[in-house]
Amino acid sequence: VAPIANSERTASAAAAGASSVGFGGSGEEDGSMCRTHLNDSVAGFRCPQVCPFLRSDPSKICDFRCVTAEECNDHNPLASFPDPQTMFCSSCRVAGCVECGLHSRQCRKCHEGYELIDEICYDSNRFIWRGFYVVGGLGVVYIITYLIMLANRPPVNREVTEHALRFRRYSQMHNEATGQPYELCQTDVQNSYIAGVGAVLHFRWMWAAAIASGSVAICLVVLALVFGRRPDIVKYTVENEKYFEACSEQRKVEDQMKEVEIMEHAFFYVVLGIYIVATISSLIFAIYQRDFAAKFLAKSTTMQDYTLLIEGLP
């Protein structure tokens, strides 16, 4: 299915007062082609005057029907506007609009909760939201101003301030070998006993999660590079002439459908494999974490290695 040129479309609309996109041949004016699914390779066709608008089927690829203006609003909300300029069932391009006007960027009726002003739909609560934004902006300005003033405020009691800073430094986790706080970038948090075995297990889990996320990303990127780009029949919409060009030849459509089918199967099996590997890996990692915690606690001295003996109770 291929669209005719804009000049031909305009001339035909002016002469017949109807669509310039349609079928030639028998049944053109009596409406026998109306609401009939059209998926053959027909070039330069023109819809009959009784159903002058061309609409694509939302559930099928390269499947079209000639419909009336009212039928453009059925089954496909993304192609509900009968565009008198292109004679296609296209989408209304005004946000919050229920019914377009003379063209796709002009609204005649808005959804509930919107107001129609100068053929554009505006949120009825827009002034309330603007008030929230103003109050939020003032709050941010107040916090920034307070922090700047706090940073430039002179200390009232420097001795107490220094004592508080020393206490905070002593409260940090210290390396028992050196007596100094642990270095931020030089501490092996996956194997060093810093704040209990729970912290070690947590950082080991974070490292495993990072490896798993990176592996999934690499698999999907490689898969996307293998297929390169999507076929035109799934890349473009009915409003784009390239969509009709992609559907213009039956052989071309069949080749693209095979490509889409191969792509769908490849992504399905890759994602299924990712789920299976992730599930099995999670179970194995959980067992490994349990065994690691047991061995780690066996080598470390914790409160579990002490007991409290009370004597002289009555």
C-alpha positions in Angstrom: 0.0 0.0 0.0 1.6 3.3 -1.1 0.2 6.8 -0.7 -0.1 9.1 -3.7 1.7 12.4 -3.9 0.3 15.4 -1.9 -0.5 17.3 -5.1 -2.5 14.4 -6.5 -4.2 14.0 -3.1 -5.2 17.7 -3.1 -6.5 17.6 -6.7 -8.6 14.5 -6.1 -10.1 16.0 -2.9 -11.0 19.2 -4.7 -12.6 17.3 -7.6 -14.5 14.6 -5.7 -15.0 16.4 -2.4 -13.7 13.2 -0.7 -10.5 11.3 -0.1 -7.6 11.2 -2.4 -6.5 7.9 -0.9 -8.5 4.9 -2.1 -9.0 2.1 -4.5 -9.3 2.2 -8.2 -11.4 -0.3 -10.1 -14.9 -1.8 -9.4 -16.6 -1.3 -6.1 -15.0 2.1 -5.6 -18.1 4.2 -5.4 -20.7 1.8 -4.1 -18.9 1.2 -0.8 -18.2 -2.5 -1.3 -14.6 -2.0 -0.1 -15.7 -0.3 3.2 -14.6 -2.1 6.4 -12.9 -4.8 4.4 -9.5 -5.8 5.6 -6.9 -4.8 2.9 -3.5 -6.5 3.2 -2.7 -7.0 -0.5 0.0 -5.1 -2.3 -2.1 -2.4 -4.0 -0.4 0.8 -5.1 -2.1 4.1 -5.9 -5.5 3.1 -4.6 -8.3 5.4 -3.5 -11.0 4.8 -0.9 -14.6 5.2 -2.0 -16.4 8.4 -1.1 -18.8 6.7 1.4 -15.8 5.6 3.5 -13.0 8.0 2.5 -10.6 7.5 5.4 -7.8 4.9 5.6 -7.2 3.3 8.9 -4.6 0.7 9.9 -5.6 -2.2 12.1 -4.0 -1.8 15.5 -3.8 -5.5 16.1 -2.2 -6.4 12.7 0.8 -5.3 10.6 0.2 -3.9 7.1 -3.6 -4.3 7.4 -5.8 -1.4 6.4 -9.5 -0.6 6.1 -11.5 2.1 4.4 -13.8 3.7 7.1 -16.0 6.6 7.7 -15.0 9.6 9.9 -17.0 8.2 12.8 -15.3 4.8 12.6 -11.9 6.3 13.0 -12.7 6.5 16.7 -13.3 2.8 17.1 -10.8 0.2 18.3 -7.7 2.4 18.0 -7.4 5.5 20.3 -4.0 6.3 18.7 -5.8 6.8 15.3 -9.1 8.3 16.3 -8.9 11.6 14.4 -10.2 11.6 10.7 -7.6 14.0 9.2 -9.2 15.8 6.3 -5.8 16.8 5.0 -4.2 13.4 4.6 -7.5 11.4 4.7 -5.9 9.0 7.3 -7.2 8.0 10.7 -4.4 9.6 12.7 -3.8 10.6 16.4 -5.0 13.8 18.0 -1.9 15.7 18.9 -3.4 17.9 21.6 -2.7 16.5 25.1 -5.9 15.9 27.1 -8.1 16.2 24.0 -11.1 13.9 23.4 -12.2 15.3 20.0 -10.0 17.2 17.6 -11.2 20.1 15.5 -10.3 20.9 11.9 -6.8 19.5 12.2 -4.8 17.3 14.6 -3.4 20.2 16.6 -6.7 21.8 17.3 -9.0 20.6 20.0 -12.8 20.8 20.1 -13.5 18.9 23.3 -11.2 18.1 26.3 -11.1 15.2 28.7 -12.7 15.6 32.2 -10.4 17.6 34.4 -9.2 19.8 31.5 -10.3 23.2 30.3 -10.5 24.2 26.6 -8.7 27.5 26.1 -7.8 28.7 22.6 -8.2 25.2 21.2 -5.7 23.7 23.7 -6.5 21.6 26.8 -5.2 22.9 30.2 -5.3 21.1 33.5 -8.0 22.4 35.7 -5.7 22.1 38.8 -2.8 23.9 37.1 -3.0 26.9 39.5 -2.8 24.6 42.5 0.3 22.9 41.2 1.9 26.2 40.4 1.3 27.2 44.0 3.0 24.0 45.1 5.9 24.8 42.9 6.2 28.3 44.2 6.1 27.2 47.8 8.6 24.4 47.1 10.9 26.9 45.4 10.8 29.3 48.3 11.5 26.4 50.7 14.6 25.4 48.7 15.8 29.1 48.7 15.2 29.2 52.5 17.2 26.0 53.1 20.1 27.2 50.9 20.2 30.6 52.6 20.2 28.9 56.0 23.1 26.6 55.1 25.1 29.5 53.8 24.5 31.5 57.0 25.3 28.4 59.1 28.6 27.9 57.3 29.7 31.5 57.8 28.5 31.7 61.4 31.5 32.2 63.8 31.9 29.5 66.5 30.7 30.5 70.0 32.7 27.9 71.9 35.6 26.6 69.8 36.9 24.3 72.6 33.6 22.4 72.8 33.5 22.2 69.0 36.9 20.6 68.8 36.0 18.2 71.6 32.9 17.2 69.7 34.8 16.7 66.5 37.4 14.5 68.3 34.6 12.4 69.8 33.0 11.9 66.4 36.4 10.8 65.0 36.9 8.3 67.9 33.4 6.9 67.3 34.4 5.8 63.8 35.4 2.2 63.1 39.1 1.8 63.7 41.6 -0.7 62.3 42.8 -2.8 65.3 46.3 -3.2 63.7 47.0 0.5 63.2 44.6 2.2 65.6 43.5 4.5 62.8 40.1 4.8 61.0 39.7 2.6 57.9 40.7 4.2 54.7 37.8 4.8 52.4 39.3 3.5 49.1 41.9 1.1 50.4 39.8 -1.2 52.7 38.7 -4.6 51.5 35.1 -4.4 52.7 34.3 -7.9 51.3 36.8 -9.7 53.5 37.7 -7.4 56.4 35.9 -7.7 59.7 34.8 -4.1 60.2 31.4 -4.0 61.7 30.3 -7.7 61.9 29.8 -10.4 59.4 26.6 -8.8 58.2 28.5 -5.8 56.7 30.8 -8.2 54.9 27.9 -10.2 53.5 26.2 -7.0 52.4 29.1 -5.7 50.4 29.7 -9.1 48.8 26.0 -9.1 47.8 26.4 -5.6 46.3 29.4 -6.7 44.3 27.5 -9.8 43.0 24.5 -7.6 42.0 26.8 -5.2 40.1 28.3 -8.1 38.2 24.8 -9.5 37.4 23.5 -6.1 36.2 26.5 -5.6 34.0 26.2 -9.0 32.5 22.5 -8.5 31.6 23.3 -5.1 30.1 26.1 -6.6 28.0 23.8 -9.4 26.7 21.1 -7.0 25.7 23.5 -4.5 24.1 25.1 -7.3 22.0 21.7 -8.6 21.0 20.6 -5.1 19.9 23.8 -4.7 17.9 23.2 -8.1 16.2 19.8 -7.0 14.9 20.9 -3.4 14.1 17.6 -1.7 13.6 13.9 -2.5 13.7 12.1 -3.2 10.4 10.1 -0.3 8.9 6.7 -2.0 9.4 7.2 -1.9 13.2 9.3 1.3 13.3 6.9 3.7 11.6 3.2 4.5 12.2 0.4 4.9 9.6 0.9 8.6 9.6 4.4 8.2 8.1 4.7 7.5 4.4 7.6 5.2 5.0 5.1 2.8 6.6 3.1 2.6 3.4 6.4 2.1 1.5 7.3 -0.7 3.8 3.9 -2.3 3.1 3.9 -1.7 -0.6 5.2 -5.1 -1.7 4.0 -8.4 -0.4 7.5 -10.0 -0.7 9.0 -7.1 1.2 6.3 -7.4 3.9 7.0 -11.2 4.2 10.7 -10.6 4.6 10.2 -8.0 7.3 7.7 -10.2 9.1 10.3 -13.0 9.2 12.8 -10.6 10.5 10.4 -9.4 13.2 9.6 -13.1 14.1 13.3 -13.9 14.4 13.9 -10.8 16.5 11.0 -11.7 18.9 12.2 -15.3 19.3 15.8 -14.2 19.9 14.8 -11.6 22.6 12.4 -14.1 24.2 14.9 -16.8 24.6 17.7 -14.5 25.7 15.5 -12.9 28.4 14.2 -16.4 29.4 17.8 -17.6 29.7 18.6 -14.5 31.8 15.8 -15.3 34.2 16.8 -19.0 34.5 20.5 -18.1 35.1 19.6 -15.4 37.5 17.4 -17.7 39.6 20.0 -20.5 39.7 22.8 -18.1 40.4 20.8 -16.5 43.3 20.3 -19.9 45.0 24.0 -20.8 44.5 25.1 -17.4 45.9 22.8 -17.8 48.9 24.4 -21.1 49.8 27.9 -19.6 49.2 27.0 -16.7 51.5 25.9 -19.0 54.3 29.1 -21.1 54.1 31.2 -18.0 53.9 29.5 -16.6 57.0 30.1 -19.8 59.0 33.8 -19.9 58.0 34.2 -16.2 58.7 32.7 -16.4 62.1 34.9 -19.4 63.0 38.1 -17.3 62.4 36.8 -14.1 64.1 36.4 -13.3 67.7 32.9 -12.0 68.4 30.5 -11.8 71.3 29.4 -15.3 70.5 32.7 -16.5 71.9 32.1 -15.2 75.4 29.7 -16.1 78.1 28.5 -14.5 81.3 29.0 -16.4 84.6 26.9 -15.2 87.5 27.7 -16.5 91.0 26.3 -16.1 94.5 22.6 -15.9 93.4 20.2 -16.9 96.2 
